[in-house]
Amino acid sequence: MSIQEQIERLAIEQAVYKAIGADVATNDPDNLRGEVNAHYLDLYEQTGATGFEVRVNGQKIGTYGFSKVRGQKAYTERIVTVTDHAALLADESDEFNDWLSAYVTEHLPELAVQYCTETGELLDGMAVVEREHPATPDTIRPNGTLRVKPEKVAAALGNALPATIAGLLEGGQSH
C-alpha cells in the first residue's frame, strides 16, 4: 500500500470513527450504547441471562454480554484495637515496656496493635472488636461488552453496506 493509499485509508477511518465515536463511547447512559446497555440490563434483570446474540438483518454478527462479579460469603473479622490509652500506658508488662521507645510513645495506638498482632498478648486498654462483613450476592458488571465481527456485519448488510456507511458519515441513521 502506497503512502497516499495509507493517508486516504486513515482519513476515511478517522471520519467513520468521528461519526460514530459519541454513539459507541462507554459509560454514557444517554448515548446509543448506553440505551442498548440499559435494554440488556433490563433483560438480565428479567431473565438472569448475561449473554445475548446480536443480529443484523437476521444474521448473528456478534454478542453482547455482562461479566459476572462473584459474590462473597459473610465472615467476621477480628481486629485488635486500643480502647483505653491511659490503661495501655499504665500496663506493667516488662516485655512490652522494653519494646517501647520514644517513637512508640508518639505512635502508641498503631504500635500497640502491631505488638499485640506479633505477640498475641492483649494489653490493658485494648480489646478485640468484631466487624461483621455481610454476604454479597453474585452480580454483573453494569457495562456490557459488545463483540462483533466486522466481516459478519459486512456480509449481513450486503449491498446496503455503502449506503449504511454513507448514512453514518452524514450523521443520519446507520441502518
Phi and psi restraints in degrees (value plus and minus 20) as a CYANA .aco file:
   2 SER   PHI     -93.5   -53.5
   2 SER   PSI     145.5   185.5
   3 ILE   PHI     -84.3   -44.3
   3 ILE   PSI     -56.6   -16.6
   4 GLN   PHI     -83.4   -43.4
   4 GLN   PSI     -61.1   -21.1
   5 GLU   PHI     -85.2   -45.2
   5 GLU   PSI     -57.4   -17.4
   6 GLN   PHI     -84.8   -44.8
   6 GLN   PSI     -62.3   -22.3
   7 ILE   PHI     -83.0   -43.0
   7 ILE   PSI     -65.2   -25.2
   8 GLU   PHI     -82.9   -42.9
   8 GLU   PSI     -64.2   -24.2
   9 ARG   PHI     -81.7   -41.7
   9 ARG   PSI     -64.4   -24.4
  10 LEU   PHI     -81.3   -41.3
  10 LEU   PSI     -62.7   -22.7
  11 ALA   PHI     -82.3   -42.3
  11 ALA   PSI     -63.4   -23.4
  12 ILE   PHI     -84.3   -44.3
  12 ILE   PSI     -67.4   -27.4
  13 GLU   PHI     -83.7   -43.7
  13 GLU   PSI     -58.2   -18.2
  14 GLN   PHI     -85.3   -45.3
  14 GLN   PSI     -59.0   -19.0
  15 ALA   PHI     -83.7   -43.7
  15 ALA   PSI     -63.8   -23.8
  16 VAL   PHI     -83.8   -43.8
  16 VAL   PSI     -65.5   -25.5
  17 TYR   PHI     -78.9   -38.9
  17 TYR   PSI     -65.5   -25.5
  18 LYS   PHI     -84.3   -44.3
  18 LYS   PSI     -58.5   -18.5
  19 ALA   PHI     -87.4   -47.4
  19 ALA   PSI     -52.3   -12.3
  20 ILE   PHI    -128.1   -88.1
  20 ILE   PSI     -31.1     8.9
  21 GLY   PHI     -72.9   -32.9
  21 GLY   PSI     -66.8   -26.8
  22 ALA   PHI     -86.0   -46.0
  22 ALA   PSI     -52.7   -12.7
  23 ASP   PHI     -91.6   -51.6
  23 ASP   PSI     -53.2   -13.2
  24 VAL   PHI    -122.3   -82.3
  24 VAL   PSI     -21.7    18.3
  25 ALA   PHI     -80.7   -40.7
  25 ALA   PSI     118.5   158.5
  26 THR   PHI    -101.9   -61.9
  26 THR   PSI     142.7   182.7
  27 ASN   PHI      45.3    85.3
  27 ASN   PSI       5.3    45.3
  28 ASP   PHI    -142.1  -102.1
  28 ASP   PSI      82.1   122.1
  29 PRO   PHI     -87.1   -47.1
  29 PRO   PSI     -33.2     6.8
  30 ASP   PHI    -118.9   -78.9
  30 ASP   PSI     -24.8    15.2
  31 ASN   PHI    -111.6   -71.6
  31 ASN   PSI    -197.4  -157.4
  32 LEU   PHI     -79.4   -39.4
  32 LEU   PSI     -65.8   -25.8
  33 ARG   PHI     -82.4   -42.4
  33 ARG   PSI     -60.8   -20.8
  34 GLY   PHI     -82.1   -42.1
  34 GLY   PSI     -59.5   -19.5
  35 GLU   PHI     -86.8   -46.8
  35 GLU   PSI     -61.8   -21.8
  36 VAL   PHI     -86.7   -46.7
  36 VAL   PSI     -61.3   -21.3
  37 ASN   PHI     -79.7   -39.7
  37 ASN   PSI     -62.9   -22.9
  38 ALA   PHI     -81.5   -41.5
  38 ALA   PSI     -59.4   -19.4
  39 HIS   PHI     -80.1   -40.1
  39 HIS   PSI     -68.6   -28.6
  40 TYR   PHI     -89.8   -49.8
  40 TYR   PSI     -51.5   -11.5
  41 LEU   PHI     -83.2   -43.2
  41 LEU   PSI     -60.5   -20.5
  42 ASP   PHI     -81.2   -41.2
  42 ASP   PSI     -64.1   -24.1
  43 LEU   PHI     -82.5   -42.5
  43 LEU   PSI     -59.9   -19.9
  44 TYR   PHI     -80.4   -40.4
  44 TYR   PSI     -66.4   -26.4
  45 GLU   PHI     -84.3   -44.3
  45 GLU   PSI     -54.1   -14.1
  46 GLN   PHI     -97.9   -57.9
  46 GLN   PSI     -56.2   -16.2
  47 THR   PHI    -136.7   -96.7
  47 THR   PSI     -42.8    -2.8
  48 GLY   PHI      63.8   103.8
  48 GLY   PSI     -23.5    16.5
  49 ALA   PHI     -92.0   -52.0
  49 ALA   PSI     120.1   160.1
  50 THR   PHI    -131.0   -91.0
  50 THR   PSI     -25.8    14.2
  51 GLY   PHI    -153.1  -113.1
  51 GLY   PSI     122.3   162.3
  52 PHE   PHI    -159.5  -119.5
  52 PHE   PSI     122.6   162.6
  53 GLU   PHI     -94.6   -54.6
  53 GLU   PSI     123.9   163.9
  54 VAL   PHI    -133.2   -93.2
  54 VAL   PSI     109.2   149.2
  55 ARG   PHI    -144.9  -104.9
  55 ARG   PSI     126.4   166.4
  56 VAL   PHI    -146.3  -106.3
  56 VAL   PSI     105.0   145.0
  57 ASN   PHI      32.1    72.1
  57 ASN   PSI      17.8    57.8
  58 GLY   PHI      61.4   101.4
  58 GLY   PSI     -23.7    16.3
  59 GLN   PHI    -123.6   -83.6
  59 GLN   PSI     114.6   154.6
  60 LYS   PHI     -89.4   -49.4
  60 LYS   PSI     103.0   143.0
  61 ILE   PHI    -139.0   -99.0
  61 ILE   PSI     -24.5    15.5
  62 GLY   PHI     151.2   191.2
  62 GLY   PSI    -181.8  -141.8
  63 THR   PHI    -159.5  -119.5
  63 THR   PSI     137.0   177.0
  64 TYR   PHI    -145.3  -105.3
  64 TYR   PSI     107.6   147.6
  65 GLY   PHI    -169.6  -129.6
  65 GLY   PSI     144.6   184.6
  66 PHE   PHI    -137.0   -97.0
  66 PHE   PSI     118.9   158.9
  67 SER   PHI     -99.3   -59.3
  67 SER   PSI     118.3   158.3
  68 LYS   PHI    -101.6   -61.6
  68 LYS   PSI     127.7   167.7
  69 VAL   PHI    -135.9   -95.9
  69 VAL   PSI      97.9   137.9
  70 ARG   PHI     -87.7   -47.7
  70 ARG   PSI     113.0   153.0
  71 GLY   PHI     -88.7   -48.7
  71 GLY   PSI     154.3   194.3
  72 GLN   PHI    -148.3  -108.3
  72 GLN   PSI     116.4   156.4
  73 LYS   PHI     -90.3   -50.3
  73 LYS   PSI     131.8   171.8
  74 ALA   PHI     -86.0   -46.0
  74 ALA   PSI     125.7   165.7
  75 TYR   PHI    -172.8  -132.8
  75 TYR   PSI     141.3   181.3
  76 THR   PHI    -132.8   -92.8
  76 THR   PSI     107.6   147.6
  77 GLU   PHI    -121.3   -81.3
  77 GLU   PSI     112.5   152.5
  78 ARG   PHI    -121.5   -81.5
  78 ARG   PSI     104.2   144.2
  79 ILE   PHI    -145.5  -105.5
  79 ILE   PSI     110.1   150.1
  80 VAL   PHI    -104.1   -64.1
  80 VAL   PSI     110.6   150.6
  81 THR   PHI    -160.4  -120.4
  81 THR   PSI     132.7   172.7
  82 VAL   PHI    -105.2   -65.2
  82 VAL   PSI     107.4   147.4
  83 THR   PHI    -130.7   -90.7
  83 THR   PSI     -39.7     0.3
  84 ASP   PHI    -165.9  -125.9
  84 ASP   PSI      78.5   118.5
  85 HIS   PHI     -81.8   -41.8
  85 HIS   PSI     -60.2   -20.2
  86 ALA   PHI     -83.7   -43.7
  86 ALA   PSI     -64.6   -24.6
  87 ALA   PHI     -84.2   -44.2
  87 ALA   PSI     -56.1   -16.1
  88 LEU   PHI     -85.0   -45.0
  88 LEU   PSI     -63.2   -23.2
  89 LEU   PHI     -86.0   -46.0
  89 LEU   PSI     -51.4   -11.4
  90 ALA   PHI    -104.2   -64.2
  90 ALA   PSI     -25.3    14.7
  91 ASP   PHI     -78.0   -38.0
  91 ASP   PSI     119.8   159.8
  92 GLU   PHI    -115.4   -75.4
  92 GLU   PSI     -12.5    27.5
  93 SER   PHI     -83.6   -43.6
  93 SER   PSI      94.8   134.8
  94 ASP   PHI     -82.8   -42.8
  94 ASP   PSI     -59.9   -19.9
  95 GLU   PHI     -82.7   -42.7
  95 GLU   PSI     -60.9   -20.9
  96 PHE   PHI     -87.6   -47.6
  96 PHE   PSI     -64.6   -24.6
  97 ASN   PHI     -83.8   -43.8
  97 ASN   PSI     -54.6   -14.6
  98 ASP   PHI     -85.3   -45.3
  98 ASP   PSI     -52.8   -12.8
  99 TRP   PHI     -93.5   -53.5
  99 TRP   PSI     -46.5    -6.5
 100 LEU   PHI     -92.6   -52.6
 100 LEU   PSI     133.5   173.5
 101 SER   PHI    -165.0  -125.0
 101 SER   PSI    -197.2  -157.2
 102 ALA   PHI     -79.3   -39.3
 102 ALA   PSI     -57.0   -17.0
 103 TYR   PHI     -85.0   -45.0
 103 TYR   PSI     -58.1   -18.1
 104 VAL   PHI     -82.2   -42.2
 104 VAL   PSI     -62.2   -22.2
 105 THR   PHI     -82.3   -42.3
 105 THR   PSI     -60.3   -20.3
 106 GLU   PHI     -88.7   -48.7
 106 GLU   PSI     -54.8   -14.8
 107 HIS   PHI    -136.7   -96.7
 107 HIS   PSI      21.6    61.6
 108 LEU   PHI     -74.6   -34.6
 108 LEU   PSI     -69.8   -29.8
 109 PRO   PHI     -79.0   -39.0
 109 PRO   PSI     -68.6   -28.6
 110 GLU   PHI     -84.2   -44.2
 110 GLU   PSI     -62.9   -22.9
 111 LEU   PHI     -93.9   -53.9
 111 LEU   PSI     -52.5   -12.5
 112 ALA   PHI     -85.0   -45.0
 112 ALA   PSI     -60.2   -20.2
 113 VAL   PHI     -82.8   -42.8
 113 VAL   PSI     -62.2   -22.2
 114 GLN   PHI     -82.8   -42.8
 114 GLN   PSI     -63.3   -23.3
 115 TYR   PHI     -80.0   -40.0
 115 TYR   PSI     -66.8   -26.8
 116 CYS   PHI     -85.1   -45.1
 116 CYS   PSI     -56.9   -16.9
 117 THR   PHI     -84.6   -44.6
 117 THR   PSI     -61.2   -21.2
 118 GLU   PHI     -94.1   -54.1
 118 GLU   PSI     -57.5   -17.5
 119 THR   PHI    -121.8   -81.8
 119 THR   PSI     -42.2    -2.2
 120 GLY   PHI      63.0   103.0
 120 GLY   PSI     -21.1    18.9
 121 GLU   PHI    -107.8   -67.8
 121 GLU   PSI     104.8   144.8
 122 LEU   PHI    -116.3   -76.3
 122 LEU   PSI      94.4   134.4
 123 LEU   PHI    -105.8   -65.8
 123 LEU   PSI     144.4   184.4
 124 ASP   PHI     -77.9   -37.9
 124 ASP   PSI     121.3   161.3
 125 GLY   PHI      65.1   105.1
 125 GLY   PSI     -11.2    28.8
 126 MET   PHI    -146.6  -106.6
 126 MET   PSI     137.8   177.8
 127 ALA   PHI    -169.6  -129.6
 127 ALA   PSI     136.6   176.6
 128 VAL   PHI    -114.6   -74.6
 128 VAL   PSI     104.2   144.2
 129 VAL   PHI    -131.6   -91.6
 129 VAL   PSI     113.5   153.5
 130 GLU   PHI    -114.9   -74.9
 130 GLU   PSI     115.3   155.3
 131 ARG   PHI    -139.5   -99.5
 131 ARG   PSI      95.9   135.9
 132 GLU   PHI     -97.4   -57.4
 132 GLU   PSI     118.0   158.0
 133 HIS   PHI    -141.9  -101.9
 133 HIS   PSI      84.3   124.3
 134 PRO   PHI     -87.3   -47.3
 134 PRO   PSI     136.9   176.9
 135 ALA   PHI     -85.3   -45.3
 135 ALA   PSI     130.3   170.3
 136 THR   PHI    -141.3  -101.3
 136 THR   PSI     118.6   158.6
 137 PRO   PHI     -96.7   -56.7
 137 PRO   PSI     140.2   180.2
 138 ASP   PHI     -81.6   -41.6
 138 ASP   PSI     124.9   164.9
 139 THR   PHI    -169.4  -129.4
 139 THR   PSI    -186.7  -146.7
 140 ILE   PHI    -148.8  -108.8
 140 ILE   PSI     140.6   180.6
 141 ARG   PHI     -94.1   -54.1
 141 ARG   PSI     116.2   156.2
 142 PRO   PHI     -91.2   -51.2
 142 PRO   PSI     -37.3     2.7
 143 ASN   PHI    -125.2   -85.2
 143 ASN   PSI      99.3   139.3
 144 GLY   PHI     -96.6   -56.6
 144 GLY   PSI     150.1   190.1
 145 THR   PHI    -135.2   -95.2
 145 THR   PSI     106.2   146.2
 146 LEU   PHI    -119.4   -79.4
 146 LEU   PSI     103.0   143.0
 147 ARG   PHI    -140.4  -100.4
 147 ARG   PSI      97.0   137.0
 148 VAL   PHI    -148.2  -108.2
 148 VAL   PSI     133.2   173.2
 149 LYS   PHI    -123.9   -83.9
 149 LYS   PSI      92.2   132.2
 150 PRO   PHI     -72.5   -32.5
 150 PRO   PSI     -59.1   -19.1
 151 GLU   PHI     -86.4   -46.4
 151 GLU   PSI     -51.9   -11.9
 152 LYS   PHI     -93.4   -53.4
 152 LYS   PSI     -55.5   -15.5
 153 VAL   PHI     -83.6   -43.6
 153 VAL   PSI     -66.0   -26.0
 154 ALA   PHI     -79.3   -39.3
 154 ALA   PSI     -64.1   -24.1
 155 ALA   PHI     -85.2   -45.2
 155 ALA   PSI     -60.6   -20.6
 156 ALA   PHI     -86.7   -46.7
 156 ALA   PSI     -55.3   -15.3
 157 LEU   PHI     -98.5   -58.5
 157 LEU   PSI     -51.0   -11.0
 158 GLY   PHI      34.3    74.3
 158 GLY   PSI    -147.1  -107.1
 159 ASN   PHI     -86.5   -46.5
 159 ASN   PSI     -37.1     2.9
 160 ALA   PHI    -100.8   -60.8
 160 ALA   PSI     -27.3    12.7
 161 LEU   PHI     -77.7   -37.7
 161 LEU   PSI     -71.1   -31.1
 162 PRO   PHI     -80.1   -40.1
 162 PRO   PSI     -62.4   -22.4
 163 ALA   PHI     -87.3   -47.3
 163 ALA   PSI     -55.6   -15.6
 164 THR   PHI     -85.0   -45.0
 164 THR   PSI     -66.3   -26.3
 165 ILE   PHI     -85.1   -45.1
 165 ILE   PSI     -61.9   -21.9
 166 ALA   PHI     -80.1   -40.1
 166 ALA   PSI     -61.3   -21.3
 167 GLY   PHI     -81.9   -41.9
 167 GLY   PSI     -59.4   -19.4
 168 LEU   PHI     -83.2   -43.2
 168 LEU   PSI     -66.0   -26.0
 169 LEU   PHI     -86.0   -46.0
 169 LEU   PSI     -48.2    -8.2
 170 GLU   PHI    -108.3   -68.3
 170 GLU   PSI     -21.3    18.7
 171 GLY   PHI      64.3   104.3
 171 GLY   PSI      -6.8    33.2
 172 GLY   PHI    -118.6   -78.6
 172 GLY   PSI    -179.8  -139.8
 173 GLN   PHI     -92.1   -52.1
 173 GLN   PSI     128.7   168.7
 174 SER   PHI    -113.7   -73.7
 174 SER   PSI     -36.9     3.1
